[in-house]
Amino acid sequence: MSIKERLREAMDTKGLTIKALSDLSKIPYRSLQNYLRGEREPNAEALVALSTHLGISIDWLLTGREQIPSEEIIAVPTQHQFSQSDLKMLELLNQLDPEVRRDLMRGAEEKQRVIEMEKQLKELSATIERLKNVG
């Protein structure tokens, strides 16, 4: 089975027309037609969009080695599971300027550190309260 056949199968499974998939994924109608005719293969950006909006793994689309995963969770070869919203976020992040992505990453890492510190503070406060009650 080829990419065009797997793409058609995924579209049929979702009940999507070329127009509907084009609108949903923001991939030009003509590009989707070319993929389905086997005249072109999707680039990396299109693969991410197709994976995100069809609920399929890129590996399956390219090679057929994986089954089409469930609608909500996409299996990734590293054994991680990503939701549709996770993949949409990745798609949006990939469209950002690299410096903006670095800034977002620093902000997310800082937020994670604050969350960890708050958790430790809460644990310490609970320990102090227990020690006060014992003594």
C-alpha positions as CSV (number, residue, x, y, z in Angstrom):
1,M,0.0,0.0,0.0
2,S,1.3,3.5,-0.9
3,I,1.1,6.8,0.9
4,K,-1.7,7.9,-1.4
5,E,-3.7,4.7,-0.5
6,R,-3.1,5.1,3.2
7,L,-4.0,8.8,3.0
8,R,-7.3,7.9,1.2
9,E,-8.0,5.1,3.8
10,A,-7.5,7.6,6.7
11,M,-9.8,10.1,5.0
12,D,-12.4,7.5,4.3
13,T,-12.2,6.3,7.9
14,K,-12.8,9.9,9.1
15,G,-15.4,10.5,6.4
16,L,-13.5,13.5,5.1
17,T,-13.5,14.9,1.6
18,I,-10.5,16.6,0.1
19,K,-12.2,20.0,0.7
20,A,-13.0,19.2,4.3
21,L,-9.4,18.0,5.0
22,S,-8.0,21.0,3.3
23,D,-10.1,23.3,5.4
24,L,-9.3,21.4,8.6
25,S,-5.5,21.0,8.0
26,K,-4.8,24.2,6.1
27,I,-3.1,22.2,3.4
28,P,-4.0,23.5,-0.1
29,Y,-6.7,21.5,-1.9
30,R,-4.5,21.1,-4.9
31,S,-1.7,19.7,-2.7
32,L,-4.0,17.1,-1.2
33,Q,-5.2,16.2,-4.7
34,N,-1.5,15.7,-5.7
35,Y,-0.9,13.5,-2.7
36,L,-3.9,11.4,-3.5
37,R,-2.9,11.0,-7.1
38,G,0.6,10.0,-6.1
39,E,2.1,13.0,-8.0
40,R,3.6,14.5,-4.8
41,E,4.4,13.3,-1.3
42,P,3.7,15.5,1.7
43,N,6.5,17.5,3.2
44,A,7.3,17.5,6.9
45,E,4.8,20.3,7.7
46,A,2.0,18.6,5.8
47,L,2.9,15.2,7.5
48,V,2.4,16.8,10.9
49,A,-0.8,18.5,9.9
50,L,-2.2,15.2,8.4
51,S,-1.2,13.3,11.5
52,T,-2.8,15.8,13.7
53,H,-6.0,16.2,11.9
54,L,-6.5,12.6,10.8
55,G,-5.4,11.0,14.0
56,I,-2.8,8.8,12.4
57,S,0.9,8.3,13.0
58,I,3.3,9.7,10.5
59,D,5.2,6.4,10.5
60,W,2.0,4.6,9.4
61,L,1.3,7.1,6.7
62,L,4.8,6.8,5.3
63,T,5.5,3.1,5.7
64,G,2.3,1.3,6.7
65,R,4.3,-0.3,9.6
66,E,1.8,0.9,12.3
67,Q,-1.9,0.5,12.5
68,I,-4.1,3.7,12.4
69,P,-4.2,4.6,16.1
70,S,-7.4,5.5,18.0
71,E,-9.0,8.8,17.3
72,E,-7.9,10.4,20.5
73,I,-4.4,9.1,21.2
74,I,-1.6,8.7,18.6
75,A,1.0,6.0,19.3
76,V,4.5,7.2,18.9
77,P,7.4,4.8,18.4
78,T,9.1,6.0,21.6
79,Q,6.1,4.6,23.6
80,H,4.9,8.1,24.5
81,Q,1.3,8.9,23.8
82,F,0.2,12.4,22.6
83,S,-3.3,13.7,22.5
84,Q,-4.7,15.6,19.5
85,S,-4.3,18.9,21.4
86,D,-0.6,18.0,22.2
87,L,0.0,17.5,18.5
88,K,-1.8,20.7,17.5
89,M,0.4,22.6,20.0
90,L,3.5,21.0,18.5
91,E,2.3,22.0,15.0
92,L,1.7,25.6,16.2
93,L,5.1,25.7,18.0
94,N,6.9,24.5,14.9
95,Q,5.5,27.5,13.0
96,L,7.0,30.0,15.4
97,D,10.3,31.7,15.0
98,P,13.1,29.7,16.8
99,E,13.8,32.6,19.2
100,V,10.2,32.7,20.2
101,R,10.2,29.0,20.8
102,R,13.3,29.3,23.0
103,D,11.6,32.0,25.0
104,L,8.5,29.8,25.4
105,M,10.7,26.9,26.5
106,R,12.4,29.0,29.1
107,G,9.1,30.3,30.4
108,A,7.7,26.7,30.6
109,E,10.9,25.5,32.4
110,E,10.6,28.4,34.9
111,K,6.9,27.6,35.5
112,Q,7.8,23.9,36.1
113,R,10.5,25.0,38.6
114,V,8.0,27.2,40.5
115,I,5.5,24.3,40.6
116,E,8.2,22.0,42.0
117,M,9.2,24.6,44.6
118,E,5.6,25.1,45.7
119,K,5.2,21.4,46.1
120,Q,8.4,21.2,48.2
121,L,7.2,24.2,50.3
122,K,3.9,22.5,50.9
123,E,5.6,19.3,52.0
124,L,7.9,21.2,54.4
125,S,5.0,23.1,55.9
126,A,3.2,19.8,56.5
127,T,6.3,18.3,58.1
128,I,6.7,21.4,60.4
129,E,3.1,21.1,61.4
130,R,3.5,17.4,62.3
131,L,6.6,18.2,64.3
132,K,4.8,21.0,66.2
133,N,2.0,18.6,67.1
134,V,4.4,15.9,68.2
135,G,6.5,18.2,70.4
